[in-house]
Amino acid sequence: MVTIIMCILVVMLAITINAMSMKQKIDDYNVRIEELQAQIAKEEDRAREIEEYRKYTQTKGFVEETAQNVLGLVYESEILFKQE
């Protein structure tokens, strides 16, 4: 009778230890899920910014700004003053 009770206690102890281990894993996975969701939100914001920039680069204003800043082009009616 004592042997059976000892076997039952050992099995219950093993189950309890296993359950605690599983609880810790679940907690770790939940933390990882939250981190990944935050990363997904950040990447979605970045994707929106890239899409807005892509749309901006297709506008006439972007082309004019680039032509003026990079190539130094101006409209015919503009007068440039250079510092000496």
Secondary structure, DSSP 8 states (H G I E B T S, - for coil): -HHHHHHHHHHHHHHHHHHHHHHHHHHHHHHHHHHHHHHHHHHHHHHHHHHHHHHHHTSHHHHHHHHHHTS----TT-------
